[in-house]
Amino acid sequence: MSDPRLSEILRMLDPEPGCRLWFGGATPLGCLRGVSAEQAACKPAAARHNIWELALHIAYYKYAVRRVLEDGARGGFPRSPASWPVVPEPADDSSWKEDRSLLRSEHERLVETARALDARRLDDKAPGSGAYRIADLLHGVVMHDTYHVGQIQLLKRMHGELRS
């Protein structure tokens, strides 16, 4: 049984190549193209997040939603603290490449899990999430991506202006 809600969630979560989303922006993976380790690690202010931290945060929430969908145990995200992992020291190109790969892997695993989901489960309560339905978590991860991609795009612009 198919459900148009699941099809739409998947279209927003993992758009076809060349497809521009409604907000005109890139996906989390797309917005990181061309971002250097130096740019990713640059903080706009002491108490603010940088691009690198946002990328790891996005990866964590893709992981967390996937684990709920799989009814899996919590724990096991490879970076810590889980929700806002610390940028490695040194913040070099090799570490940045590894962390972008982590985001790509968590994205692909979430998409694979969502594609395999029985659409009849969309209105089921998500295990361990209180009153949230599975559909809520999937819509939430799409909105979470959109919000943080906007922040990353602003940080990229700020970084360019700071270097000028």
Buried (B, 14 or more C-beta within 10 A) or exposed (E): EEBEBBEEBBEBBBBEEEEEBEEEBBBBBEBBEEBEBEBBBBBBEEEEBBBBBBBBBBBBBBBBBBBBBBEBEEEEBBBEEBEEBEBBEEBEEEBBEEBBEBBBBBBEBBBEBBEEBEBEBBEEEBEEBEEBBBBBBBBBBBEBBBEBBEBBBEBBEEBEEEEE
